[in-house]
């Protein structure tokens, strides 16, 4: 992750950036979960807050496949999805075990039955209530659409999913005592979508997606420039720590490196070459975190 030292502040985003190489201004927050080639998104974690919640600009060489979770299983898409959607469970930054997000509690009631009870008063950014029916719809449509770029393989152990009232979701699994299932709920298969907005049998265009996460899309130019603002309806545990996030996409790391050095972006991640990293380590205006 990269942050120009011309904005000396601690950074915390709902885009929890898990990084092997992090570039940041002095005072930048700690990061987690080593990856071989840069920062990785893992939803809902944070390490500190920028002073006054000021806007933050992030540069990346990743690309977005789709913002409809049923049509994406890639790092670039998940980086955005972790900001605009909620998951039943998530592994927090630096953590090893899944923790509730949209869920209040989750656990096995039988060896093949996994139940989640939702937090009260959940809402999508459009004002629609988020209920157990939306969660059921989310997981069923992944299997129904079965997009070749989607996360269908992640829910292979799901035999069925059903709602008990408005606040309880029941997953029936093929294999008993699947201890990976809580982790699956926090992967690309997990973003909860609005059943009143998303079609059941096809993908929704990026510009029309709606979530219940800590941020909403303010403007969107796919794989060019995206802006996100803090959601006024979000009630989950991962409160926005900054008022606005801008994501700037680069085709190569060369220009991204120059923007780090000039202060054109606060954070740069995925992917910097080893030569770039060595060079930036020598720049007194940039802090490299590993």
C-alpha positions as CSV (number, residue, x, y, z in Angstrom):
1,X,0.0,0.0,0.0
2,X,1.4,3.4,-0.8
3,X,0.8,6.8,0.8
4,X,2.5,10.1,0.0
5,X,4.2,11.6,3.0
6,X,2.8,14.9,1.9
7,X,-0.3,13.8,3.7
8,X,1.1,12.6,7.0
9,X,-1.7,10.8,8.7
10,X,-2.7,7.3,9.7
11,X,-4.9,5.6,7.2
12,X,-7.7,3.3,7.8
13,X,-10.1,2.1,5.1
14,X,-12.9,-0.5,5.0
15,X,-10.9,-1.8,2.1
16,X,-8.6,-3.6,4.5
17,X,-5.4,-3.8,2.4
18,X,-3.5,-7.0,3.2
19,X,0.0,-6.4,1.8
20,X,3.3,-8.0,1.4
21,X,4.6,-4.6,0.2
22,X,3.0,-1.4,1.5
23,X,4.0,2.1,0.6
24,X,2.9,4.7,3.0
25,X,3.6,8.1,4.5
26,X,5.1,8.2,7.9
27,X,2.5,7.2,10.5
28,X,0.7,4.9,8.2
29,X,-1.4,2.1,9.7
30,X,-0.3,-1.5,10.0
31,X,-1.4,-4.1,7.5
32,X,-2.0,-7.8,7.4
33,X,-1.9,-11.1,5.6
34,X,1.1,-11.5,3.4
35,X,0.6,-11.7,-0.3
36,X,3.3,-12.3,-2.8
37,X,2.8,-9.3,-5.1
38,X,1.2,-6.4,-3.2
39,X,-1.9,-5.5,-1.2
40,X,-4.9,-7.7,-1.0
41,X,-8.4,-6.7,0.1
42,X,-10.1,-8.4,3.0
43,X,-13.3,-6.7,3.9
44,X,-14.0,-4.7,6.9
45,X,-10.7,-4.3,8.7
46,X,-9.0,-1.2,9.8
47,X,-5.8,-0.1,11.5
48,X,-6.4,3.6,12.4
49,X,-8.2,6.7,11.2
50,X,-7.0,9.5,9.0
51,X,-7.2,12.9,10.7
52,X,-10.6,14.4,10.2
53,X,-11.7,11.5,8.0
54,X,-10.3,13.3,5.0
55,X,-10.6,11.8,1.5
56,X,-8.0,9.2,0.4
57,X,-6.8,8.3,-3.1
58,X,-5.6,4.8,-3.8
59,X,-3.7,3.7,-6.9
60,X,-3.8,0.1,-8.2
61,X,-2.8,-2.0,-11.2
62,X,-5.6,-4.5,-10.5
63,X,-8.7,-4.5,-12.7
64,X,-12.4,-5.1,-12.0
65,X,-14.2,-8.0,-13.7
66,X,-17.7,-7.2,-12.4
67,X,-19.3,-5.6,-9.3
68,X,-22.1,-8.1,-9.3
69,X,-20.7,-10.8,-6.9
70,X,-22.2,-13.6,-8.9
71,X,-19.9,-12.6,-11.8
72,X,-16.6,-12.0,-10.2
73,X,-13.9,-14.0,-8.4
74,X,-10.9,-11.8,-8.6
75,X,-8.9,-9.5,-6.4
76,X,-9.7,-6.2,-8.2
77,X,-13.4,-6.8,-8.0
78,X,-13.3,-8.0,-4.4
79,X,-11.4,-4.8,-3.4
80,X,-14.4,-2.8,-4.4
81,X,-17.0,-5.3,-3.2
82,X,-15.6,-5.3,0.4
83,X,-16.5,-1.6,0.5
84,X,-20.0,-1.6,-1.0
85,X,-21.4,-4.9,0.3
86,X,-21.7,-6.6,3.7
87,X,-20.9,-10.3,4.3
88,X,-22.3,-12.6,6.9
89,X,-18.9,-13.2,8.3
90,X,-15.4,-11.6,7.7
91,X,-11.9,-12.2,8.9
92,X,-10.7,-8.9,10.4
93,X,-7.3,-7.5,9.5
94,X,-4.7,-9.3,11.5
95,X,-7.2,-11.9,12.6
96,X,-7.3,-15.7,12.1
97,X,-11.0,-16.5,12.7
98,X,-14.1,-15.2,11.0
99,X,-16.1,-12.6,12.9
100,X,-19.8,-11.6,12.4
101,X,-20.4,-8.7,10.0
102,X,-24.1,-8.6,8.8
103,X,-24.6,-11.6,11.1
104,X,-25.1,-11.2,14.8
105,X,-24.0,-14.8,15.3
106,X,-23.3,-17.9,13.2
107,X,-22.7,-21.5,14.1
108,X,-23.4,-25.2,13.6
109,X,-26.7,-26.4,15.0
110,X,-26.1,-30.0,13.6
111,X,-23.0,-31.4,11.8
112,X,-24.5,-30.4,8.4
113,X,-26.6,-27.3,9.4
114,X,-25.0,-23.9,9.8
115,X,-27.2,-21.1,11.0
116,X,-26.7,-17.3,11.0
117,X,-28.8,-14.8,12.8
118,X,-28.7,-11.3,11.3
119,X,-28.0,-8.1,13.0
120,X,-31.2,-6.0,13.6
121,X,-32.3,-3.1,11.3
122,X,-29.9,-3.8,8.4
123,X,-30.5,-1.7,5.3
124,X,-29.2,-1.4,1.8
125,X,-28.0,2.0,0.7
126,X,-31.2,2.5,-1.3
127,X,-33.3,2.2,2.0
128,X,-34.5,-1.4,1.4
129,X,-34.4,-3.7,4.4
130,X,-31.8,-6.4,4.3
131,X,-33.4,-9.7,5.5
132,X,-32.7,-13.4,5.5
133,X,-34.5,-13.6,2.2
134,X,-31.9,-11.4,0.6
135,X,-29.1,-13.7,1.9
136,X,-30.9,-16.8,0.6
137,X,-31.4,-15.1,-2.8
138,X,-27.7,-14.1,-2.9
139,X,-26.4,-17.6,-2.5
140,X,-29.0,-19.3,-4.7
141,X,-28.4,-16.9,-7.6
142,X,-24.6,-17.7,-7.5
143,X,-25.4,-21.3,-8.3
144,X,-28.2,-20.5,-10.7
145,X,-26.2,-18.0,-12.8
146,X,-23.0,-20.1,-12.4
147,X,-20.9,-17.5,-14.3
148,X,-17.5,-18.7,-15.5
149,X,-15.9,-15.7,-13.8
150,X,-18.0,-16.2,-10.7
151,X,-17.5,-17.8,-7.3
152,X,-19.7,-20.8,-7.8
153,X,-16.9,-23.2,-6.9
154,X,-16.7,-21.7,-3.4
155,X,-20.2,-22.9,-2.5
156,X,-19.8,-26.5,-3.8
157,X,-20.5,-27.9,-0.3
158,X,-23.8,-26.0,0.0
159,X,-26.7,-28.4,-0.5
160,X,-29.4,-25.7,0.2
161,X,-30.0,-22.4,1.9
162,X,-33.3,-21.3,3.5
163,X,-34.7,-18.5,5.6
164,X,-36.3,-19.0,9.0
165,X,-38.3,-15.8,9.5
166,X,-36.7,-12.4,8.5
167,X,-33.5,-12.8,10.6
168,X,-32.2,-16.4,10.4
169,X,-30.5,-18.1,7.5
170,X,-30.0,-21.9,7.4
171,X,-27.3,-23.5,5.3
172,X,-27.5,-27.2,4.8
173,X,-24.1,-28.7,3.8
174,X,-23.3,-31.8,1.9
175,X,-20.3,-32.7,4.1
176,X,-20.5,-32.5,7.9
177,X,-18.5,-30.3,10.2
178,X,-17.0,-28.2,7.4
179,X,-14.9,-25.8,9.4
180,X,-14.0,-23.9,6.2
181,X,-17.7,-22.7,5.7
182,X,-17.5,-19.7,8.0
183,X,-14.5,-18.5,5.9
184,X,-16.4,-19.1,2.7
185,X,-19.0,-16.6,3.9
186,X,-16.3,-13.9,3.8
187,X,-15.0,-14.7,0.3
188,X,-16.1,-13.6,-3.1
189,X,-19.2,-15.7,-2.6
190,X,-20.3,-13.7,0.4
191,X,-21.4,-10.2,-0.6
192,X,-25.1,-9.8,0.2
193,X,-27.2,-8.4,-2.6
194,X,-30.6,-6.7,-2.7
195,X,-33.2,-9.2,-4.1
196,X,-35.4,-6.3,-5.2
197,X,-32.6,-5.0,-7.4
198,X,-30.5,-7.9,-8.7
199,X,-32.0,-10.2,-11.3
200,X,-32.1,-13.9,-10.2
201,X,-30.8,-15.3,-13.5
202,X,-28.4,-12.8,-14.9
203,X,-25.7,-10.3,-13.9
204,X,-26.5,-6.7,-13.0
205,X,-24.5,-4.0,-14.8
206,X,-21.8,-2.4,-12.6
207,X,-23.5,1.0,-12.6
208,X,-26.7,-0.4,-11.0
209,X,-25.3,-2.4,-8.1
210,X,-26.5,-1.7,-4.6
211,X,-25.1,-2.9,-1.3
212,X,-25.2,-2.4,2.4
213,X,-21.5,-1.9,3.0
214,X,-19.7,1.1,4.6
215,X,-19.4,2.9,1.3
216,X,-21.5,3.7,-1.7
217,X,-20.4,4.4,-5.3
218,X,-20.4,8.1,-6.0
219,X,-19.0,7.8,-9.5
220,X,-17.8,4.9,-11.5
221,X,-15.5,4.7,-14.6
222,X,-14.6,1.0,-14.8
223,X,-10.9,0.4,-14.4
224,X,-10.2,4.1,-14.7
225,X,-11.4,6.2,-11.8
226,X,-13.9,5.2,-9.1
227,X,-15.2,7.3,-6.2
228,X,-16.8,6.1,-3.0
229,X,-18.4,8.0,-0.2
230,X,-19.4,6.9,3.3
231,X,-22.8,5.3,3.4
232,X,-25.4,7.0,5.7
233,X,-27.3,3.7,6.1
234,X,-24.5,1.4,7.2
235,X,-24.8,0.1,10.8
236,X,-22.2,-2.7,10.8
237,X,-19.0,-3.0,12.8
238,X,-16.6,-1.6,10.3
239,X,-17.4,2.1,10.4
240,X,-16.0,4.3,7.5
241,X,-12.9,6.0,8.8
242,X,-12.7,8.4,5.9
243,X,-15.4,10.4,4.1
244,X,-14.4,9.5,0.6
245,X,-12.2,7.0,-1.2
246,X,-11.0,7.5,-4.8
247,X,-9.5,4.5,-6.7
248,X,-7.3,5.3,-9.6
249,X,-6.4,2.4,-12.0
250,X,-3.0,2.1,-13.8
251,X,-2.1,-0.1,-16.7
252,X,1.5,-0.3,-15.5
253,X,3.2,0.5,-12.2
254,X,5.6,3.1,-13.7
255,X,3.0,5.9,-13.6
256,X,1.7,4.7,-10.3
257,X,5.2,5.0,-8.8
258,X,5.5,8.5,-10.1
259,X,2.2,9.5,-8.6
260,X,3.3,8.1,-5.2
261,X,6.4,10.2,-5.3
262,X,4.6,13.4,-6.5
263,X,1.8,13.0,-3.9
264,X,-0.8,12.5,-6.6
265,X,-2.1,9.4,-4.7
266,X,-1.9,8.5,-1.1
267,X,-1.7,4.8,-1.4
268,X,-0.3,2.5,-4.1
269,X,-0.6,-1.3,-4.1
270,X,-0.6,-4.2,-6.5
271,X,1.6,-4.3,-8.1
272,X,5.0,-2.7,-7.7
273,X,8.2,-4.3,-9.2
274,X,11.1,-5.1,-6.9
275,X,13.1,-2.4,-8.6
276,X,10.3,0.1,-7.9
277,X,10.1,-0.9,-4.3
278,X,13.9,-0.6,-3.8
279,X,13.8,2.8,-5.4
280,X,10.9,4.0,-3.2
281,X,12.7,2.8,-0.1
282,X,15.3,5.5,-0.8
283,X,12.7,8.2,-1.2
284,X,12.4,10.2,2.1
285,X,8.9,11.2,1.2
286,X,7.6,7.7,1.0
287,X,7.5,5.0,3.6
288,X,7.6,1.4,2.6
289,X,5.9,-1.1,4.9
290,X,6.4,-4.8,4.6
